[in-house]
Amino acid sequence: MEEALLSELVAHDEITNSFEFAQHLNKSHQELASAISSLSMDEFIIAEHREQLVPELTDKGKEFVREGSPEVIVYNYVLNNPGVSQAQIQTTLGEVGKFGFSQAMKNKWIGIDKETKLVNVTVDHVDDTVKLQLEAFQRNEEVKIDELRKRKLIDNVKRSYFVIRKGPNFAPHRQKPEAELTYDMVRTGNWKTTTFKEYNFNAKGKYPAGGHLHPLLKVRAQVRNILLDMGFEEMPTNTFVVSSFWNFDALFQPQAHPARDAHDTFFIKSPEFANDFEDDYRQRVQEVHERGGYESIGFRYKWSIDDARKNVLRTHTTANSSKMLYKLAQNGFKPKKYFSIDRVFRNETLDATHLAEFHQIEGVVADRNIGLADLIGIIAEFFRRMGITDIKFKPAYNPYTEPSMEIFGYHPILKKWTEIGNSGVFRPEMLRPMGLPEDVNVLGWGLSLERPTMIQYSIGNIRDLFGSKLELSGIQSNPICRFKTDE
């Protein structure tokens, strides 16, 4: 296309109408316009934009070319169906029959019998002169278009085109300048005769788009600050893969518990097993599972070390809390308040409020003379500082806490109470094998990070917050996270 355009300018110095030139090349004007734009940028040519009103076929005119004029369609129908009624013609042919009947009558191609009121043809043959004229018009032949305009088969339209002249860098053939110096140019010496593209050292580069914090990260930062202000110390949680011993057994969760089934837990194939616990502690855990202790009868089953050694993707960060509590017991007990915020994994069915991979806020308080009332107060204060005051507690069962409570928050978008956490007082069967003193109680809770974030940001579906359905534009435009409290 570029070669044809440059050759035309060599021969005639100017192209007065790019649209007509495109027709001459049997190409679309859009294709030619692309070549004109490229050559203009390198100043091979100068293109002046122009507009003109030109007659073109309307949609109705194009339909006449395809199907024939309505009067001819009606004539052919009557010719093939002599003695037909006017109503039958219009019923069968619709709008074409309505307009074609009037025109055919005007042309005296058909007539109506006065007695029977039936329609018959009055001439043996007709030519579709309207269609022939439209086809001639399409071939750019001279036709009388006034009658065609009246029938709205041709109308004036605005057409854009270019007047093209030679530019300051005009050449019969275009050779694009090279953008960079290559090894082959240096090796062969071709760089000496190569035309290089000029560098514009004053051009500003594209401004780099800065990173944007995800809503979860914003809420996480606020939650972390709240817990630090409440006197909590952050736990290390950099292990996604843990043994079943720390994830389940150390928490006094029986090996036949449904949560330990493959339908609820992701098991690791390689490495399949771990041995990350001390043997004397393992024996105490096995003893309390099989026979009980500390006023408990245990679970009365044969505990399996092979099940305990199986590696899993941690189902809760309590697996890390159990390690921290065990370490606390070994080094001489001191009252502690721990927290962590990190990712956990469960083999969940995905829906508006559940994911297979999500974040958990874990809190643990170990001290003397504390109980359920302290736990309720700590959780209520934590959510108050988050600006969520509409919460409820519901009795629940956990293998490693007694008493246990589920925590519910009211979701303003879903218009229902949504579970946002679980909590309880850790059982002696979990704590005493670790070596913690008998007068020490431990309060623990696990809260979802996603669900409070959904409440804060009025998000109705958790998959719109975290996962493949997340809109990147939403990360860029989401507001600053600021918890509204009474303070």
Steps between C-alpha positions, in 0.01 A plus 500: 500500500784740589689413179190566287443835669863612459505386137186704428666811646812441286277498190256781582641696800157505668209274586190719507264247661625211708157334504490479120862382497409217741215399267746503211724260696196288589585547869306643792561863588572392858800296383630793296445740794726282716781526242440878467532542879826303515660689207383834639670436834836458323422802276517298179169662407278790604134403536223758532173376639188594302130418511233495229136409459456213258194295400492142627248220510284494812428172680171484308686554173741216582200281579348579155828395336494169687129415481365711213254791516167442683293569185680224310464263795122568506474465120676161507278383784178591310644348181549170684171527692238644259169605650642578843345753738674819609471389863671170417789683332561720804461209743753289311755770413458727802644855469648416159150406379351826632746735327555279195126475428461880481802538272398210274152649466657840422714335230184325366668161529202357692130575518192425713192342346203724586260211552712235674742749667782257414842605378666390174798614294434736209831461313691192396846611619663773710860610558622591847628842393543616862733213582689552172547869576627425851748245367621751240542758777716254693719467190543880497305529175292807420139455616210735574485485878222752576226235499723268702552777756124550530458133581783532757713247320791744470604766749795732553757393760809672635817334375852566631798489270853640465677715249854361490824671392868424529657572840850627590633145541327365189669211320371252239562218744471503874778366714419510867789635709653256745424556866811338646858407418546122477799271525469401131508867391827553686650170382421561131543877500143552376444758770695750288230507232198425718245772573420511869194638666569823686487489877291755680686547824240752620213253476351402833479132574183327606429575863531173696178388661559462872383200697160503669419334828238228498203561735607195701845652555346826615270329749787271605716802582220655706430173683869456573521849648192435714646178643837662563324785681316240710835360614526194274828365365515374139577130447711363211272329243729435204417127473205416276579126520483344846470149635162367605647473850518879546191571289275243674650265761666761722160676508330188640315441173435126452641330194151386394363856507322594170716814464803275451341334198623575145164667432597777744881503497768524230763229554852532357633227269866596517635507764215292634625464858674714762667433832503847656401421859687371805438142602420563869240762407361265236459231766305735729272600210449133407418417863233769534344397166486131588434499879431859594623684807439827684146382584444381140449145372655581160363360176561129568658406166838382372695817414712474181834674468479452119185715489669761718801521268294575186574842353206732428440854386414654836125531550542769768781708645427329834760250376755778552341600831541145630874518425528838676315373809721192515810721475358729769459202735857378444667832577323576827148635480435873480161657415486569127263642239577376148340573163556415135338591167578260218364263239330165566359232270186288515335276246183710497218525248529850354206735550430864585657468847746208471836452326744211500783744573449791736656698786453446870553739792619288792511621859628316807510622864678288760471608864377402843146561625342574159192342343206534263397846619848631420483341157166667420634834618819477294315401181233770549769764555693380195195531272400832661836640394431367151170687496290181501268512801217285365636161613354193669645196677359150462598187697695253288714188517874486431718198583764719665291766679235476771295712523495603134327784316433592137508872419250651258494847341209659317574551128324814368511383135399135546247614763580209726722391787829358370742285698824695535690296756529223755630512854526325834704412807766237419441165668737359764548192277677733255690720745626265769692262270689810383616558856299814577417542873161379620387848604565644152213545259532586131237691305504463123307622199526485124337768291466529126677798344286485184159527664569814708654647184181420308299682768738799496494528119136392448600204283229237461703212351834389643617396151484867395749577776755219473557267206475486123181712482669798665499812279843664485332837448336451837840471667607829345184688599408350840487756781729535800411257779399694808311337784226717650490476879352700782845635593 
